[in-house]
Amino acid sequence: MCRNIKNLFNFDPPVTDEEIRAASLQFVRKISGFNKPSKANEDAFLAAIEEIAGISARLLRALETNAPPKNREEEAAKAKARAAERFGA
C-alpha cells in the first residue's frame, strides 16, 4: 500500500471529508503516475478523485466494528516510533 495513504476507519474523532479526499488524491496519483496531470488529463484526474472520495466515504460509513475507536494522537506516535526505528532518529 502507498505509505502516504493512511488508515481512515475507526478513529475518534471520525474521519473528515478532507482526509478522505486527500487519500483519494494520493490513490489517483499512485495509479495514474501523475503528481499533477497535464491540462488534457486534468478533468479525468479530478473526476477520478471525486468518485473515489465518494466511494470511500460510503465504504467508511458502512463498515462496522466491535473494536474501540483508535486515538489519532496515539496512532501518530506509534507511526513516528516505527519510522524512527526503521530510518533512524
N, C-alpha and C positions, 0 to 999 in steps of 0.2 A: 504494500500500500504506500502511496505517496506520503512521505513524512510530514508534509505541510497540511494534510487533511486530518483534522482532529476528530476524535470520537465526540459525537454530539448527543448521544442518548443517555438518559437517566442522570441528569445533573440538577442540582438545586443551587441557584435558580435555573429554570428551564432555558433551553437554547433560544437565542433570539433569531429573528429573520435575517439580521445582518450576518450572524455566524453561519447560518445555512447558506446564504448567498456566497460568502467568502469560500466555503468549502466547495461549492458548486463551481466557482470560478477556477479554483485550483484543479478540480477534476477536468474541466474543459481544457485548461491549459495543458494538462498532462497528456490527455488523449489526442489533442489536436497537434501538439508540438509547437504551438504558438504561445509566446508570452503575451504578445499584443498582435492581433491579426491585422492584415492589410485592410484597406478600405473595401476591397472586393469581398472579403470574408467577414467583415465586421458584423453585419446583420445576422448572419448564420451563427456566429460566435456568441453574440448577445442573446439570441433566441434560445440557444442551447443552454446557456447559463440559467435563464429564467425557467425553462422547462425542468431542468434538473433540480433547481431550487424548489419548485412546486412539488415535484415528486418526492423529494427528500423530506419536505415539511409534512406531507401526507403520511409518509412512512413513519416518521418520528412520532406523530400524533397517534398512529395506530398500534405501535409497539407497546407491549405490556411486560412488566417485570415485578417480581416479589422482592427484589433486592432494594435495599435503601438507596436513596439518591446519593450520588458522589458529590463531594465538595470540590469546587473548582480550584480553590487555593491549594488544597492537599494534593490534588492530581497534578497541578502545575509544579509543585515542589518535588513530587516523585519523578516527573519528566526531567526536571532540571538535574536531579541527582543522577538519573540514568545517563544523561548527556555528559555530565562531568566524569562519570566513571568510564564512559565509552571514549570520550575525546580528551579527557584531562581537564584540569581546572580552567 
